[in-house]
């Protein structure tokens, strides 16, 4: 049924800027500026929509400035009235919980409750049902059932209303009391605020609450003994569940390397499969990190522990000693591959891009803006209001990736920032007269358009590389079927943007120099070949390098020559989209199913090829993103007492696996991360800190006056699936040959001209 327009008889100023419709029994409101239809929420939601205030509604981007200001003024009036009412209620019900140990003497507290309830119209006989437990948390006993069944007089109704209001106020006070207690505990043990993001916090609170009064915490010995032992067993059982799938999907061994604060070299060994990543063990490799022989022995033992037949690839860093060890490993185990970490290689490519003079200049200009903003609460609050809660620094997967994600964020918020620096509020702000403020105004205003045009060009050149980096670090979608196509798109975007060969080859050469090893690894090309969404979108013949990589994978991953021959016959059916591959369901599913799931669903007619495809397409391409802070790796290997050392290793084993499990259960980065928090400082340090950024006046700024960061991205649009953005059509032979064909053509032209 179409909505029927009806006329509003309301007096709120927001009614003049919306239309009211009736659809059946429901009233719907429609913004007259952007035509957005609201099916609930009332006029307050429309008012938030027009004012651009974060809350329950998206922002109207077409509302006139004077209307937006009027709506904000109206909302502010409502807030002031609400605060005055809350202040009065809090003064009435300002009851302090009893100190620890005063659980038997309730006289003082009960007296305060009675006095407060008398002021709110609650009879004293009702207040006698208020109890205070050992923790000082108040609750209301249920009314007598006989009284609830009888008709209520006006006075009893008034009393019940008072109990409800008081109950809500008491609930807020209880929450504050609980939150402060949790905070004191975390502060005492030195836990970071990010501990509250743990998936295991709410289950712990629920478990404590379900135990009622008298729940006692575990003892120090309990935690170090049977609780840790049970947690270790749980983690091992989880690994066994993953191990059961390795035979079907194959798995990747990830070797993560990093330096500790004491400059020791640590190695962690993890195993990846589509079910998730599990941690096996860590070790202090400071004494052997430069020995390819020792590294080879170490990798060999890990492969044998996991199972040679289940391992598809071993991923390490790309240092020379790992290259040598990796080659020896593939000689020993001819059914697996050694591959350097793709995420690390991509980060090196971005680092080289940062070294290009004009890109470095743009980054430094942008940093001058962010450093000034993030070191003063007044300016930062103003920026966050102007961008509707969006931060102008966006932490990336890596430190060099952050340089380009932040440039992209700045470009997206360009208009909001330009409106801010031309506003009356900014003009009257004393910090706009600071040297940093003046420089910031000049850059954002960009009268000669050089900053924003350069910023936009950098974003276009690096955006596809960032997309590949995110794909490599994604836990929910194995990257093997997309990485080759992602790198193709990255080079294609650079070529289309710069057009002239001598210009785009500068960036292609950087990519090829760092990515040379990956171009030659058959697993990446086989993933490209076996991804049906990509394979069936290729125009013309498959490039020879792609087919060659596919054949290499068949020979290495399938040692049985009879099965190899069967796979080669089944490839013909795949090429021709024969059998179940030609079903309309299978064609539609190319875009909706993960590649490995597509083969599992529609590959029954080609069982040998499907088995190989699932093993290839179920793999990741990098190990960055798995390292976790606050885990005592170094202590677990440095302590001298062998019993305590084993206990600490078990603790590391449990902690790491618990955190890896969370990576599967939720999207990484979905929690709002404050760019100036200590947890993100290693990634964004170059954008929020620096010498001589703060004047004496700025240093006096109070962090308590800083507005909380928002997770809002209402101006930036929805975040798309990086794999879905790869598109179709792969026909540029120069990209497949990595520019070498073009070089030969130039040489031939020069010969002919001379």
C-alpha positions in Angstrom: 0.0 0.0 0.0 1.4 3.4 -1.0 1.8 5.9 1.9 -0.9 8.6 2.1 0.2 12.1 2.8 -1.4 13.8 5.8 -1.1 17.2 7.2 0.8 17.8 10.4 -0.8 19.8 13.3 2.4 19.8 15.4 4.2 22.9 16.8 7.8 21.6 16.8 9.9 23.6 14.3 11.1 20.4 12.6 7.6 19.7 11.3 8.1 22.5 8.7 11.0 20.6 7.1 9.4 17.1 6.7 6.3 15.5 5.3 4.1 13.1 7.2 2.6 10.0 5.6 0.3 7.3 6.8 0.9 3.8 5.6 -1.7 1.5 7.1 -1.7 2.2 10.8 1.9 3.5 10.8 3.0 7.1 10.6 6.1 7.8 8.4 8.1 11.0 8.0 10.0 12.2 4.9 12.8 14.8 4.8 11.8 17.5 2.2 15.5 18.1 1.3 16.9 14.6 0.6 13.6 12.6 0.5 14.8 10.1 3.1 11.9 8.2 4.6 11.8 7.5 8.3 9.5 4.6 9.5 10.0 5.3 13.2 11.8 7.5 15.7 9.4 10.4 15.6 10.2 14.1 15.0 13.3 13.9 17.2 14.9 11.6 14.7 14.1 14.0 11.9 15.6 16.8 13.9 18.9 14.8 14.4 18.9 14.1 10.7 18.6 17.8 9.8 21.0 19.0 12.5 23.7 16.4 11.4 23.9 15.2 14.9 25.2 11.6 15.4 22.6 9.5 17.0 19.8 7.4 15.5 19.7 9.0 12.1 22.0 9.6 9.1 23.0 13.1 8.2 21.1 15.1 5.6 23.7 16.5 3.2 21.3 18.9 1.4 19.8 20.8 4.3 20.4 24.6 4.2 22.9 25.9 6.8 20.3 28.1 8.5 17.9 25.2 9.0 20.7 22.9 10.3 21.7 25.6 12.8 18.0 26.0 13.9 17.6 22.3 14.4 20.8 22.1 16.4 19.6 25.0 18.6 16.4 23.1 19.2 18.2 19.9 20.2 20.5 21.9 22.5 17.4 23.2 24.3 16.1 19.7 24.8 19.5 18.6 26.2 19.6 21.5 28.7 16.2 20.7 30.0 17.1 17.0 30.3 20.3 17.8 32.1 18.5 20.1 34.6 16.0 17.3 35.4 18.8 14.7 35.7 20.7 17.1 38.0 17.7 17.4 40.3 17.1 13.7 40.3 20.8 13.0 41.1 20.8 15.5 44.0 17.7 13.7 45.4 19.1 10.2 45.0 22.8 10.9 45.7 23.3 7.9 47.9 26.9 6.8 48.6 27.5 3.0 48.7 28.7 1.7 52.1 32.4 1.1 52.6 33.8 -2.4 52.5 33.0 -4.3 55.6 29.9 -2.3 56.6 27.4 -4.9 55.4 25.4 -5.5 58.5 24.7 -1.9 59.5 22.1 -0.5 57.1 20.6 2.2 59.2 22.4 5.2 57.6 21.8 4.1 54.1 18.2 3.1 54.6 17.6 6.5 56.2 19.0 8.2 53.1 16.8 6.1 50.9 13.7 6.9 52.9 14.4 10.6 52.8 15.0 10.5 49.1 11.9 8.5 48.4 9.7 10.8 50.6 10.8 13.7 48.4 9.8 11.8 45.3 6.4 10.8 46.7 7.2 7.1 47.5 5.5 5.8 50.7 7.8 4.7 53.5 6.3 1.3 53.5 7.5 0.9 49.9 10.9 2.1 50.8 11.2 -0.6 53.4 11.4 -3.1 50.5 14.7 -1.5 49.4 17.6 -3.6 50.4 21.3 -3.1 50.2 23.5 -6.1 49.6 27.2 -6.6 50.5 28.5 -4.7 47.5 26.2 -1.7 48.2 24.0 -2.5 45.2 20.3 -1.7 45.8 17.3 -3.6 44.6 13.5 -3.4 45.0 11.6 -6.4 46.3 8.5 -7.5 44.3 5.2 -6.1 45.6 2.9 -8.4 47.3 1.0 -10.4 44.7 -2.4 -9.8 46.4 -1.9 -6.0 46.2 -0.8 -6.2 42.5 -4.0 -8.1 41.8 -6.3 -5.4 43.4 -7.3 -2.1 41.9 -4.8 0.6 42.6 -5.7 4.0 44.0 -4.2 7.2 42.7 -1.8 7.4 45.6 -0.6 3.8 45.1 -0.1 4.5 41.4 1.9 7.6 42.3 4.0 5.5 44.6 4.7 2.9 42.0 5.7 5.6 39.5 8.1 6.9 42.1 9.6 3.4 42.5 10.1 3.1 38.8 11.9 6.5 38.6 14.0 5.7 41.6 14.8 2.2 40.2 16.1 3.8 37.0 18.2 6.2 38.9 19.5 3.5 41.2 20.3 1.4 38.1 22.5 4.2 36.7 24.2 4.5 40.0 24.8 0.8 40.2 26.3 0.8 36.7 28.7 3.6 37.6 29.7 1.7 40.8 30.3 -1.5 38.9 32.2 0.3 36.1 34.4 2.1 38.6 35.2 -1.2 40.4 36.2 -2.8 37.1 38.3 0.3 36.3 40.2 0.2 39.6 41.0 -3.5 39.0 42.3 -2.9 35.5 44.3 0.1 36.7 45.8 -1.8 39.6 47.1 -4.7 37.3 48.3 -2.3 34.6 45.9 -3.7 31.9 45.5 -1.4 28.9 42.0 0.1 28.2 41.8 -2.2 25.1 41.3 -5.1 27.6 37.6 -4.0 27.6 37.4 -5.0 23.9 37.9 -8.6 24.8 35.1 -11.0 23.8 35.6 -12.8 27.1 34.7 -9.8 29.3 30.9 -10.0 29.1 30.8 -13.8 29.7 32.9 -13.2 32.8 30.5 -10.6 34.1 27.5 -12.8 33.3 29.1 -15.8 35.1 29.8 -13.6 38.2 26.2 -12.3 38.1 24.7 -15.8 37.8 26.5 -16.8 40.9 24.6 -14.3 43.0 26.0 -13.0 46.3 28.9 -14.7 47.9 30.8 -15.5 44.7 34.5 -15.6 45.5 37.3 -14.9 43.0 39.9 -17.6 42.2 43.0 -17.6 44.3 46.5 -16.9 43.0 47.3 -20.6 43.1 44.0 -21.5 41.3 44.9 -19.3 38.4 48.4 -20.7 38.1 47.4 -24.3 38.4 44.1 -26.0 37.4 42.6 -22.9 35.6 45.6 -22.5 33.4 45.8 -26.3 32.9 42.2 -26.4 31.8 42.7 -23.5 29.5 45.7 -25.2 27.9 43.6 -28.3 27.3 40.8 -26.2 25.8 43.3 -24.5 23.4 44.8 -27.9 22.4 41.3 -29.3 21.7 40.6 -26.3 19.5 43.8 -27.0 17.6 42.7 -30.7 17.1 39.4 -29.5 15.7 41.3 -27.4 13.1 43.7 -30.2 12.5 40.8 -32.4 11.4 40.1 -30.0 8.5 43.8 -29.6 7.3 43.6 -32.8 5.3 40.8 -31.5 3.1 41.7 -27.8 2.8 45.4 -27.9 3.4 47.1 -25.4 5.7 49.8 -22.7 5.7 52.6 -22.5 8.3 53.2 -18.9 9.2 56.5 -17.8 10.7 56.2 -14.4 12.4 59.4 -12.5 13.2 59.9 -9.4 15.3 62.3 -7.7 17.7 61.5 -7.3 21.4 62.3 -4.2 23.5 65.6 -5.8 24.5 66.3 -6.3 20.8 65.9 -10.1 21.0 64.6 -11.8 17.8 61.4 -13.7 18.4 59.8 -16.2 16.1 56.2 -17.4 16.4 54.8 -20.4 14.5 51.2 -20.4 13.5 49.0 -22.6 11.3 46.3 -21.0 9.0 43.3 -22.7 7.5 39.8 -21.3 6.6 38.6 -22.4 10.0 41.0 -19.9 11.6 44.6 -19.5 12.7 46.1 -21.3 15.7 49.4 -20.6 17.5 51.8 -23.5 18.1 54.8 -22.1 19.9 57.3 -19.2 20.0 61.0 -19.1 20.5 63.9 -16.8 21.1 65.8 -17.1 17.8 68.5 -14.4 18.5 71.3 -17.0 18.3 70.2 -18.7 15.1 68.5 -16.0 13.1 71.4 -15.5 10.7 72.0 -19.2 10.2 70.1 -20.7 7.2 71.0 -24.2 8.3 69.5 -23.7 11.8 66.4 -22.1 10.3 66.0 -24.9 7.9 66.2 -27.5 10.8 63.6 -25.5 12.7 61.2 -25.2 9.7 61.6 -28.9 9.0 60.6 -29.9 12.5 57.5 -27.7 12.4 56.4 -29.1 9.0 56.8 -32.7 10.4 54.8 -31.8 13.5 51.9 -30.3 11.5 52.0 -33.1 8.9 53.8 -33.0 5.6 50.8 -34.1 3.6 48.7 -31.2 5.0 51.1 -28.3 4.5 50.6 -26.4 1.2 53.1 -23.6 1.9 55.4 -22.1 4.5 55.4 -18.3 4.8 58.3 -16.4 6.3 60.0 -13.0 6.0 62.0 -12.4 2.8 65.5 -12.1 4.3 68.3 -14.0 2.5 68.7 -16.7 5.2 65.0 -17.5 5.0 65.2 -17.7 1.2 68.0 -20.3 1.4 66.3 -22.2 4.2 63.0 -22.2 2.2 64.6 -23.6 -0.9 66.2 -26.4 1.1 62.8 -27.1 2.7 61.1 -27.5 -0.7 63.9 -29.8 -1.8 63.3 -32.0 1.3 59.5 -31.8 1.0 58.7 -31.6 -2.8 54.9 -31.4 -2.2 54.9 -27.9 -0.6 56.0 -24.3 -1.4 58.0 -21.8 0.5 56.8 -18.2 -0.1 57.8 -14.9 1.5 55.2 -12.9 3.3 53.1 -10.9 0.8 52.1 -8.3 3.4 55.7 -7.5 4.2 56.5 -7.1 0.5 53.6 -4.8 0.0 54.7 -2.7 3.0 58.2 -2.4 1.4 56.6 -1.3 -1.8 54.6 1.4 0.0 57.8 2.4 1.9 59.5 2.9 -1.5 56.6 5.0 -2.7 57.0 7.2 0.4 60.6 7.9 -0.7 59.5 9.4 -4.0 60.2 13.1 -3.5 56.8 14.6 -4.5 54.9 11.9 -2.5 57.1 12.5 0.5 56.3 16.3 0.3 52.5 15.6 0.3 52.8 13.3 3.3 54.8 15.9 5.2 52.2 18.6 4.4 49.4 16.3 5.6 51.3 15.4 8.8 51.6 19.1 9.7 47.8 19.2 9.7 47.3 16.1 11.8 50.1 16.8 14.3 48.6 20.2 15.1 45.1 18.8 15.3 45.9 15.8 17.5 47.9 17.7 20.1 45.1 20.2 21.1 41.7 19.2 22.5 40.0 22.4 21.3 41.1 21.9 17.7 40.5 18.1 17.7 37.0 18.6 19.1 36.3 21.2 16.4 37.5 18.9 13.7 35.5 15.9 14.9 32.3 18.0 15.0 33.0 19.3 11.5 33.5 15.8 10.2 30.5 14.4 12.0 32.7 12.2 14.3 35.2 11.0 11.8 38.9 11.1 12.6 41.3 12.5 10.0 43.9 9.9 10.9 43.1 6.3 9.9 45.4 3.6 11.2 46.3 1.1 8.4 47.5 -2.5 8.5 51.1 -1.4 8.7 53.0 1.8 9.5 53.7 2.7 5.9 50.1 1.7 4.9 48.9 4.3 7.5 50.5 7.1 5.4 48.2 6.4 2.5 45.1 5.4 4.4 45.3 8.8 6.2 45.8 10.7 2.9 42.7 8.9 1.6 40.7 9.9 4.7 41.8 13.5 4.4 40.7 13.6 0.8 37.3 12.2 1.7 36.8 14.8 4.4 38.2 17.7 2.3 34.9 19.6 2.0 34.2 19.3 5.8 37.7 20.6 6.7 37.4 23.5 4.2 34.0 24.5 5.7 35.6 24.4 9.2 38.6 26.6 8.4 36.3 29.3 6.9 33.8 29.2 9.8 33.4 31.9 12.3 34.2 29.5 15.1 37.6 28.8 13.6 38.3 32.5 12.9 37.6 33.3 16.6 39.6 30.3 17.9 43.0 31.5 19.3 44.7 28.4 18.0 43.9 29.5 14.4 46.5 32.3 14.9 49.2 29.8 16.0 51.8 29.0 13.4 50.5 25.5 13.1 47.0 26.8 12.8 47.9 29.2 10.1 49.8 26.5 8.1 46.8 24.2 8.5 44.4 26.9 7.2 46.6 27.6 4.2 46.9 23.9 3.3 43.2 23.1 3.7 42.1 26.2 1.9 44.6 25.3 -0.9 44.1 28.4 -3.0 46.5 27.1 -5.7 44.9 23.6 -5.5 48.4 21.9 -5.4 47.9 20.1 -2.1 44.5 18.5 -2.7 45.3 17.6 -6.3 48.5 16.0 -5.3 46.8 14.2 -2.4 44.1 12.9 -4.7 46.7 11.6 -7.2 48.6 9.8 -4.4 45.4 8.1 -3.3 44.6 6.9 -6.8 48.1 5.5 -7.3 48.2 3.7 -3.9 44.6 2.8 -3.3 44.7 -0.6 -5.1 47.9 -1.6 -3.2 46.2 -0.8 0.1 43.3 -3.0 -1.0 45.6 -5.9 -1.6 47.3 -5.3 1.8 43.9 -5.5 3.5 43.0 -8.7 1.6 46.2 -10.3 2.8 45.4 -9.5 6.4 41.8 -10.5 6.2 40.9 -13.5 8.4 37.5 -14.2 6.9 38.4 -14.6 3.3 41.5 -16.6 2.1 43.6 -14.3 -0.1 45.1 -16.8 -2.4 42.3 -16.6 -5.0 42.6 -12.8 -5.2 46.1 -11.6 -4.7 47.4 -12.0 -8.3 44.3 -10.1 -9.6 44.8 -7.5 -6.9 48.4 -6.8 -8.0 47.2 -6.7 -11.7 44.6 -4.1 -10.8 47.2 -2.1 -8.9 49.5 -1.8 -11.9 46.5 -1.2 -14.2 45.3 1.7 -12.1 48.8 3.3 -12.2 49.0 2.9 -15.9 45.6 4.4 -16.5 46.3 7.3 -14.2 49.7 8.3 -15.6 49.3 7.1 -19.3 52.8 7.8 -20.4 55.0 4.8 -20.2 58.1 6.6 -18.9 56.0 7.9 -16.0 54.1 4.7 -14.9 57.2 2.5 -15.3 58.8 4.4 -12.4 56.1 2.9 -10.1 55.9 -0.4 -11.9 59.7 -0.9 -11.4 59.3 -0.4 -7.7 56.5 -3.0 -7.6 58.4 -5.5 -9.7 61.6 -5.2 -7.8 59.9 -6.0 -4.5 57.3 -8.4 -5.9 59.6 -10.4 -8.3 59.6 -13.5 -6.1 55.8 -13.5 -5.9 55.3 -13.1 -9.7 57.3 -16.4 -10.0 55.4 -18.4 -7.4 52.9 -20.7 -9.0 50.4 -20.7 -6.0 49.5 -17.1 -6.7 48.9 -17.7 -10.4 47.0 -20.9 -9.7 44.8 -19.0 -7.3 44.1 -16.6 -10.2 43.4 -19.4 -12.6 41.1 -21.4 -10.2 39.0 -18.5 -9.0 35.9 -18.8 -11.2 34.8 -15.2 -10.9 38.2 -14.1 -12.3 38.8 -17.0 -14.7 35.5 -16.6 -16.6 36.0 -12.9 -16.9 39.3 -13.1 -18.8 39.0 -12.0 -22.4 40.8 -14.1 -24.9 43.4 -16.7 -24.2 44.9 -17.3 -20.7 48.4 -15.8 -20.6 51.1 -18.4 -20.8 52.6 -17.5 -17.4 49.3 -18.2 -15.7 48.9 -21.6 -17.3 52.5 -22.5 -16.6 52.0 -21.7 -12.9 48.9 -23.8 -12.8 50.7 -26.8 -14.3 53.5 -26.4 -11.8 51.1 -26.5 -8.9 49.6 -29.7 -10.3 53.0 -31.4 -10.5 54.1 -30.3 -7.0 51.0 -30.6 -5.0 49.7 -33.8 -6.6 52.7 -36.3 -6.7 50.6 -39.1 -8.1 51.0 -38.9 -12.0 47.8 -40.8 -12.6 45.9 -38.2 -10.7 47.8 -35.4 -12.5 46.5 -36.8 -15.8 43.0 -36.9 -14.5 43.3 -33.3 -13.5 44.5 -32.2 -16.9 41.4 -33.8 -18.5 39.1 -32.2 -15.9 40.6 -28.8 -16.7 39.0 -29.0 -20.1 35.6 -29.2 -18.5 36.5 -26.2 -16.4 37.6 -24.2 -19.4 34.5 -24.9 -21.3 32.2 -24.5 -18.3 30.8 -28.0 -19.0 28.6 -30.1 -16.8 27.5 -28.5 -13.5 29.8 -25.6 -14.2 27.3 -24.3 -16.8 24.3 -24.4 -14.5 22.8 -21.0 -14.0 23.1 -21.5 -10.2 26.9 -22.1 -10.7 27.2 -19.0 -12.9 25.4 -16.8 -10.3 27.4 -18.3 -7.5 30.7 -17.2 -9.0 30.0 -13.8 -7.5 28.5 -14.9 -4.2 30.4 -17.9 -2.9 34.0 -18.0 -1.8 36.1 -19.7 -4.6 36.8 -22.8 -2.4 33.1 -23.0 -1.5 32.2 -22.8 -5.2 34.4 -25.7 -6.1 33.1 -27.7 -3.1 29.5 -27.1 -4.3 29.8 -27.4 -8.1 33.0 -29.3 -8.7 31.6 -32.8 -8.2 32.0 -33.7 -11.9 35.8 -32.9 -11.6 36.7 -34.4 -8.2 40.4 -34.4 -8.6 40.6 -30.8 -9.9 38.1 -29.7 -7.2 40.3 -31.3 -4.5 43.3 -29.4 -5.8 41.4 -26.1 -6.2 40.1 -26.2 -2.6 43.6 -26.7 -1.2 45.0 -23.9 -3.2 42.1 -21.4 -2.7 41.9 -22.1 1.0 45.3 -20.5 1.8 46.4 -17.1 3.0 49.3 -15.0 1.7 50.9 -13.3 4.7 51.4 -13.3 8.4 51.2 -9.6 9.3 48.3 -8.9 11.7 48.7 -11.9 14.0 51.2 -10.4 16.4 49.6 -9.4 19.7 50.9 -7.0 22.4 50.8 -7.7 26.2 51.9 -11.3 25.7 55.0 -12.2 27.7 56.9 -13.9 24.8 60.3 -12.7 26.0 59.8 -13.7 29.7 58.6 -17.1 28.7 62.0 -17.8 27.2 64.3 -15.8 29.5 63.3 -17.0 33.0 65.9 -19.5 34.4 63.6 -21.7 36.5 62.5 -24.5 34.2 59.1 -25.1 35.9 58.1 -21.4 35.8 59.4 -21.1 32.3 57.0 -24.0 31.2 54.1 -22.3 33.0 54.8 -19.0 31.2 55.0 -20.8 27.9 51.6 -22.4 28.6 50.3 -18.9 29.5 51.6 -17.5 26.1 50.0 -20.5 24.3 46.6 -19.8 25.9 46.7 -16.0 25.5 47.7 -16.1 21.8 45.1 -18.7 20.9 42.3 -16.9 22.7 43.1 -13.7 20.8 43.4 -15.5 17.5 40.0 -17.1 18.1 38.5 -13.6 18.4 39.9 -12.6 15.0 37.5 -15.1 13.4 34.5 -14.3 15.6 34.5 -10.6 14.7 35.9 -8.2 12.1 39.3 -6.8 13.0 39.2 -3.1 13.6 35.5 -2.9 14.1 36.0 -1.3 17.5 36.6 2.4 17.4 40.3 3.0 17.9 41.4 6.4 19.0 44.4 7.4 16.9 46.1 9.0 19.9 45.7 5.9 22.1 48.8 4.1 23.3 47.6 0.9 21.6 47.8 2.5 18.1 50.8 4.7 18.6 53.2 2.4 16.9 51.2 2.6 13.7 50.2 6.3 13.7 53.2 7.8 15.6 54.4 9.8 12.6 51.0 11.4 12.3 50.2 12.4 15.9 53.5 13.2 17.5 56.5 15.4 16.7 58.9 17.9 18.0 57.8 21.5 18.7 54.2 20.7 17.8 52.8 22.0 21.1 53.3 25.5 22.4 53.1 26.2 26.1 49.5 27.1 25.7 48.7 23.9 23.9 50.5 21.8 26.5 48.1 23.1 29.1 45.2 21.5 27.2 43.2 19.1 29.3 42.6 15.5 28.0 39.4 15.5 30.1 38.0 18.2 27.8 38.5 15.9 24.7 35.3 14.5 23.1 35.3 10.7 22.7 36.1 9.5 19.2 33.2 8.1 17.2 33.0 5.0 15.0 30.8 7.0 12.6 31.6 6.9 8.9 28.4 8.5 7.7 30.2 10.8 5.3 32.6 8.1 3.9 30.0 5.6 2.7 29.9 1.9 3.3 33.1 0.0 3.2 33.1 -2.4 0.3 34.5 -5.9 0.1 38.0 -5.5 -1.3 37.7 -8.7 -3.3 34.4 -7.6 -4.9 36.2 -4.4 -6.1 38.5 -6.4 -8.4 36.0 -6.2 -11.3 36.4 -8.2 -14.5 38.5 -8.2 -17.6 42.2 -9.1 -17.5 43.8 -8.6 -20.9 46.7 -6.2 -20.7 49.7 -8.3 -21.8 52.2 -5.7 -20.6 51.1 -6.2 -17.0 51.3 -10.0 -17.3 54.8 -9.7 -18.8 55.7 -7.0 -16.2 56.6 -4.4 -18.8 59.3 -6.5 -20.5 57.4 -6.6 -23.8 57.1 -2.9 -23.8 60.9 -2.6 -23.3 61.5 -4.8 -26.3 59.2 -2.8 -28.4 61.1 0.4 -27.5 64.4 -1.2 -28.3 63.1 -2.3 -31.7 61.7 1.1 -32.5 65.1 2.7 -31.6 66.9 0.3 -34.0 64.5 1.0 -36.8 64.8 4.8 -36.3 68.6 4.6 -36.5 
